[in-house]
Amino acid sequence: MQNSSLTTLSANVAAIAKQASQSTAALRDSGRRFSGFYWRSDVIVTASELVAAKKGEAIAVITPSQEEAEGVIIGRDPSTDVVLIRVSAAAQAVVATTGPELALGDLVVANGRSRHGPTCALGCIALAGKPWRSMRGGDINARIWLDMRLMSHAEGGAAFSAAGQFIGMTVYAPRRRVLLIPAQTIERVGEELLKHGRIRRAYLGVGAQPVAVGPQSQAGAPGRTGLMIIGLDPQGPAAKAGLQQGDIIVALDGQPTGSLRALVGMLRNADIGKAANVDVSRSGRDVRISVTLGEGPAA
């Protein structure tokens, strides 16, 4: 006896996979094969860590029509694992979801493309967490783990909800866990890369290292932690504003700067060309200095 529910599920998954295959490309770079997807009709997105080619260099592409083409690197952001590739062979672009947030247990279809044709994997959302910051300082809109078996050639491909909406890019996290880079993150980062070819970051112009600030509390707990300036760009915003070597930065616009990672994250989201309040400890005194943030040099 035929199970109508399973038949309907199978038909729906097949329809999503077929539709998604029209936007999925196979990529090859330095002998490595992986997937990508058309984010715009002439722009492919894939995982930055998979691509050895640098900005302006070429990469091999197999289009959704299974034809060979050449792509050129537009720009990348390793902190969010996003790279953009311009390709002359146009195809149908994915459309980001505007529906409800992803929830634990939601079904997900992940598409890829091998040299033999399109592939897919079915799984579910194993974790639907809060926004987080990667080890490289990139802000990711949500921490999403996927419970699925993703073939190696499919990494960098697009994932879709049970409603057929594009929800993000599949990549491998440590221990081969499958991680989703959300569509919202890709849209934000992609627009910046498309416009500027890189992610622009606010620039302070200091080299620093974490240090303790002040004595321990009576309970033995450590005092504040700050960043001691050990180097200054003489033409940088910090030097021009009067910050000195040996100053200890304890906050930027009221947010504690207890680690270099924290400061990098703050500068990533700060407005270039606007004044920021830098709180420092100088010779045991707390000083607030206004610094007009510059634009960081190209990486």
RODO-2510 file (C-alpha; in nm, 4 decimals, decimal comma):
residues 299
     n   res          X          Y          Z
     1     m     0,0000     0,0000     0,0000
     2     q     0,1445     0,3345    -0,1023
     3     n     0,2196     0,5844     0,1749
     4     s     0,0861     0,9143     0,0430
     5     s     0,2765     1,1238     0,2992
     6     l     0,6135     0,9771     0,1987
     7     t     0,5250     1,0079    -0,1687
     8     t     0,4369     1,3750    -0,1225
     9     l     0,7584     1,4405     0,0745
    10     s     0,9645     1,2659    -0,1928
    11     a     0,7998     1,4668    -0,4700
    12     n     0,8538     1,7942    -0,2839
    13     v     1,2226     1,7238    -0,2177
    14     a     1,2726     1,6246    -0,5824
    15     a     1,1057     1,9477    -0,6984
    16     i     1,3275     2,1607    -0,4705
    17     a     1,6417     1,9789    -0,5853
    18     k     1,5490     2,0224    -0,9515
    19     q     1,4779     2,3927    -0,9098
    20     a     1,7951     2,4458    -0,7088
    21     s     2,0083     2,2693    -0,9698
    22     q     1,9333     2,5555    -1,2106
    23     s     2,1391     2,7865    -0,9854
    24     t     2,4145     2,5413    -0,8812
    25     a     2,7630     2,5378    -1,0335
    26     a     3,0616     2,3049    -1,0016
    27     l     3,3983     2,4713    -0,9422
    28     r     3,7589     2,3576    -0,9720
    29     d     4,0665     2,5326    -0,8395
    30     s     4,4167     2,3946    -0,7782
    31     g     4,2934     2,0402    -0,8323
    32     r     4,0118     2,0729    -0,5789
    33     r     3,6466     2,0271    -0,6778
    34     f     3,3599     2,1908    -0,4913
    35     s     3,0286     2,3672    -0,5508
    36     g     2,8920     2,7190    -0,5666
    37     f     2,5682     2,8906    -0,6554
    38     y     2,4523     3,1848    -0,8616
    39     w     2,3917     3,4652    -0,6120
    40     r     2,3366     3,7044    -0,9013
    41     s     2,2793     3,6083    -1,2644
    42     d     2,6512     3,6565    -1,3400
    43     v     2,8027     3,6184    -0,9906
    44     i     2,8708     3,2899    -0,8106
    45     v     2,9213     3,2564    -0,4352
    46     t     3,1166     2,9762    -0,2730
    47     a     3,3235     2,9133     0,0410
    48     s     3,6344     3,1316     0,0582
    49     e     3,8484     2,8644     0,2224
    50     l     3,8041     2,6369    -0,0808
    51     v     3,9428     2,8908    -0,3281
    52     a     4,3187     2,9312    -0,3708
    53     a     4,2900     3,1832    -0,6576
    54     k     4,3370     3,5479    -0,5642
    55     k     4,1401     3,8539    -0,6661
    56     g     4,1428     3,8927    -1,0446
    57     e     4,2580     3,5366    -1,1064
    58     a     4,0594     3,2721    -1,2946
    59     i     3,8773     2,9633    -1,1709
    60     a     3,7130     2,6801    -1,3692
    61     v     3,3323     2,6658    -1,3646
    62     i     3,0782     2,4088    -1,4805
    63     t     2,7477     2,5913    -1,5228
    64     p     2,3963     2,4608    -1,4435
    65     s     2,3680     2,3638    -1,8100
    66     q     2,6788     2,1462    -1,7555
    67     e     2,8945     2,3664    -1,9795
    68     e     3,2496     2,4749    -1,8994
    69     a     3,3160     2,8417    -1,8347
    70     e     3,5748     3,0645    -1,6702
    71     g     3,5135     3,2670    -1,3580
    72     v     3,7187     3,5532    -1,2141
    73     i     3,7535     3,6257    -0,8423
    74     i     3,5824     3,9553    -0,7496
    75     g     3,6714     3,9587    -0,3807
    76     r     3,6522     3,7564    -0,0620
    77     d     3,5900     3,7778     0,3102
    78     p     3,7653     3,4921     0,4915
    79     s     3,6066     3,5960     0,8220
    80     t     3,2607     3,4910     0,6971
    81     d     3,3914     3,2350     0,4424
    82     v     3,2372     3,4143     0,1429
    83     v     3,3994     3,4674    -0,1966
    84     l     3,2435     3,6171    -0,5118
    85     i     3,3228     3,4960    -0,8640
    86     r     3,2224     3,6795    -1,1833
    87     v     3,1276     3,4433    -1,4669
    88     s     3,0330     3,5267    -1,8254
    89     a     2,7832     3,2382    -1,8531
    90     a     2,4663     3,3686    -1,6860
    91     a     2,2185     3,1488    -1,4987
    92     q     1,9186     3,1739    -1,2669
    93     a     2,0100     3,3273    -0,9310
    94     v     1,8845     3,2075    -0,5932
    95     v     1,6333     3,4239    -0,4078
    96     a     1,6959     3,4795    -0,0368
    97     t     1,4163     3,3905     0,2018
    98     t     1,2077     3,6564     0,3722
    99     g     0,9990     3,4047     0,5676
   100     p     1,0114     3,2996     0,9336
   101     e     1,3414     3,2254     1,1094
   102     l     1,4840     2,8762     1,0801
   103     a     1,3841     2,6480     1,3636
   104     l     1,5236     2,3331     1,5209
   105     g     1,4168     2,0270     1,3237
   106     d     1,3259     2,2112     1,0012
   107     l     1,4053     2,0057     0,6911
   108     v     1,6834     2,1324     0,4640
   109     v     1,7835     2,0368     0,1088
   110     a     2,1503     2,1037     0,0235
   111     n     2,2462     2,1148    -0,3425
   112     g     2,5814     2,0615    -0,5074
   113     r     2,7155     1,9881    -0,8522
   114     s     2,9758     1,7300    -0,9449
   115     r     3,1460     1,6983    -1,2821
   116     h     2,8791     1,4363    -1,3605
   117     g     2,5785     1,6543    -1,2750
   118     p     2,3748     1,8011    -0,9877
   119     t     2,3538     1,6327    -0,6458
   120     c     2,1533     1,6887    -0,3310
   121     a     2,1396     1,5901     0,0357
   122     l     1,8456     1,5926     0,2753
   123     g     1,8783     1,6739     0,6431
   124     c     1,7469     1,8918     0,9204
   125     i     1,8529     2,1809     1,1395
   126     a     2,0367     2,0311     1,4365
   127     l     2,1040     2,3652     1,6072
   128     a     1,9375     2,7026     1,5577
   129     g     2,1483     2,9395     1,7634
   130     k     2,2110     3,3094     1,8087
   131     p     2,4365     3,5393     1,6053
   132     w     2,8060     3,4683     1,6580
   133     r     3,1526     3,5880     1,5659
   134     s     3,3939     3,3579     1,3840
   135     m     3,7525     3,3011     1,4929
   136     r     3,8560     3,5432     1,2170
   137     g     3,6261     3,8153     1,3459
   138     g     3,3352     3,7809     1,1041
   139     d     2,9802     3,8396     1,2245
   140     i     2,7458     3,5531     1,1292
   141     n     2,3717     3,6171     1,1590
   142     a     2,2899     3,2846     1,3270
   143     r     2,4717     2,9717     1,4401
   144     i     2,3073     2,6942     1,2339
   145     w     2,4256     2,3328     1,2356
   146     l     2,2857     2,0844     0,9857
   147     d     2,2372     1,7132     1,0470
   148     m     2,3140     1,5690     0,7037
   149     r     2,5754     1,3778     0,5090
   150     l     2,7311     1,6360     0,2789
   151     m     2,9561     1,5039     0,0029
   152     s     3,2893     1,6841    -0,0246
   153     h     3,2198     1,8138    -0,3775
   154     a     2,8977     1,9787    -0,2491
   155     e     3,0690     2,2067     0,0046
   156     g     3,0092     2,5702    -0,0874
   157     g     2,6707     2,4907    -0,2392
   158     a     2,3326     2,6393    -0,1552
   159     a     2,0796     2,5093     0,0974
   160     f     1,7033     2,5434     0,0734
   161     s     1,4137     2,5211     0,3163
   162     a     1,1240     2,2765     0,2835
   163     a     0,9377     2,5628     0,1148
   164     g     1,2095     2,5831    -0,1521
   165     q     1,3556     2,9121    -0,0295
   166     f     1,7302     2,9781    -0,0338
   167     i     1,8545     2,9881     0,3263
   168     g     2,2337     2,9883     0,2995
   169     m     2,5574     2,8133     0,2060
   170     t     2,6789     2,4786     0,3387
   171     v     3,0381     2,4534     0,4642
   172     y     3,2336     2,2168     0,6847
   173     a     3,3117     2,3230     1,0401
   174     p     3,5692     2,1439     1,2601
   175     r     3,5082     1,7692     1,3053
   176     r     3,3259     1,7646     0,9696
   177     r     3,0173     1,9237     1,1198
   178     v     2,8029     2,0840     0,8491
   179     l     2,7530     2,4547     0,9121
   180     l     2,5188     2,6956     0,7373
   181     i     2,6343     3,0466     0,6472
   182     p     2,2934     3,2220     0,6524
   183     a     2,1543     3,3975     0,3460
   184     q     2,1405     3,7272     0,5396
   185     t     2,5154     3,7111     0,6052
   186     i     2,5873     3,6319     0,2400
   187     e     2,3693     3,9205     0,1243
   188     r     2,5399     4,1710     0,3556
   189     v     2,8935     4,0575     0,2802
   190     g     2,8251     4,0017    -0,0897
   191     e     2,6964     4,3549    -0,1432
   192     e     3,0129     4,4982     0,0153
   193     l     3,2381     4,2769    -0,1954
   194     l     3,0437     4,3563    -0,5110
   195     k     3,0736     4,7287    -0,4475
   196     h     3,4301     4,7539    -0,3172
   197     g     3,5989     4,4218    -0,3973
   198     r     3,6803     4,3766    -0,0289
   199     i     3,5330     4,4245     0,3173
   200     r     3,6199     4,7717     0,4377
   201     r     3,6980     4,8041     0,8076
   202     a     3,7442     5,1020     1,0310
   203     y     4,1079     5,1648     1,1205
   204     l     4,2587     5,2789     1,4488
   205     g     4,6256     5,2409     1,3599
   206     v     4,7599     5,0654     1,6680
   207     g     4,9479     4,7480     1,7499
   208     a     4,8453     4,6151     2,0896
   209     q     4,8617     4,3251     2,3319
   210     p     4,6288     4,2256     2,6199
   211     v     4,7349     4,3279     2,9703
   212     a     4,5764     4,3459     3,3157
   213     v     4,4653     4,6920     3,4262
   214     g     4,4670     4,7691     3,7972
   215     p     4,4976     4,5403     4,0997
   216     q     4,2937     4,2328     4,1802
   217     s     3,9776     4,2705     4,3857
   218     q     3,9715     4,1766     4,7529
   219     a     3,8050     3,8483     4,6530
   220     g     4,1048     3,7689     4,4335
   221     a     3,9255     3,8236     4,1058
   222     p     4,1383     3,9822     3,8316
   223     g     4,0876     4,3482     3,7509
   224     r     4,0070     4,4884     3,4098
   225     t     4,1829     4,3681     3,0982
   226     g     4,2823     4,6120     2,8295
   227     l     4,5044     4,6401     2,5227
   228     m     4,8421     4,8067     2,5695
   229     i     4,9563     5,0020     2,2649
   230     i     5,2963     4,8686     2,1621
   231     g     5,3048     5,0276     1,8185
   232     l     5,1460     5,3246     1,6436
   233     d     5,1034     5,4085     1,2772
   234     p     5,2463     5,7630     1,2807
   235     q     4,9953     5,8677     1,0152
   236     g     4,7081     5,6690     1,1647
   237     p     4,3949     5,7999     1,3406
   238     a     4,5126     5,7022     1,6919
   239     a     4,8459     5,8850     1,6649
   240     k     4,6816     6,1936     1,5156
   241     a     4,4320     6,2012     1,8023
   242     g     4,7063     6,1872     2,0659
   243     l     4,7132     5,8241     2,1771
   244     q     5,0596     5,7186     2,2931
   245     q     5,2666     5,4051     2,3105
   246     g     5,2068     5,2502     2,6530
   247     d     4,8451     5,3667     2,6736
   248     i     4,6089     5,0836     2,7625
   249     i     4,2840     5,0846     2,5639
   250     v     4,0023     4,9682     2,7916
   251     a     3,6946     5,0583     2,5856
   252     l     3,5798     5,1767     2,2434
   253     d     3,2553     5,3734     2,2496
   254     g     3,1776     5,2237     2,5898
   255     q     3,2410     4,8603     2,4898
   256     p     3,5225     4,6850     2,6810
   257     t     3,8291     4,5959     2,4731
   258     g     3,9537     4,2986     2,6706
   259     s     4,0979     4,1172     2,3676
   260     l     4,2306     4,1896     2,0215
   261     r     3,9449     3,9835     1,8781
   262     a     3,6929     4,2063     2,0553
   263     l     3,8573     4,5228     1,9210
   264     v     3,8732     4,3825     1,5651
   265     g     3,5032     4,2980     1,5830
   266     m     3,4167     4,6483     1,7017
   267     l     3,6196     4,8117     1,4254
   268     r     3,4592     4,5829     1,1694
   269     n     3,1181     4,7255     1,2602
   270     a     3,2273     5,0850     1,3255
   271     d     3,1581     5,3683     1,0824
   272     i     3,4549     5,4860     0,8782
   273     g     3,5103     5,8618     0,9058
   274     k     3,3130     5,9053     1,2290
   275     a     3,4462     5,9934     1,5735
   276     a     3,4736     5,7202     1,8360
   277     n     3,5455     5,7576     2,2066
   278     v     3,8558     5,5611     2,3080
   279     d     3,8930     5,5131     2,6837
   280     v     4,2534     5,4526     2,7914
   281     s     4,4442     5,4032     3,1114
   282     r     4,7497     5,6304     3,1027
   283     s     4,9933     5,6241     3,3953
   284     g     4,7139     5,5037     3,6226
   285     r     4,4663     5,7709     3,5103
   286     d     4,1546     5,7128     3,2986
   287     v     4,1506     5,9315     2,9870
   288     r     3,8906     5,9569     2,7104
   289     i     4,0131     6,0547     2,3635
   290     s     3,7986     6,1164     2,0556
   291     v     3,9406     5,9460     1,7448
   292     t     3,8107     5,9838     1,3900
   293     l     3,8335     5,6324     1,2508
   294     g     3,9995     5,5853     0,9142
   295     e     3,9630     5,3135     0,6510
   296     g     4,1842     5,0105     0,6959
   297     p     4,4415     4,9272     0,4278
   298     a     4,3617     4,6568     0,1755
   299     a     4,4554     4,3116     0,2972
***
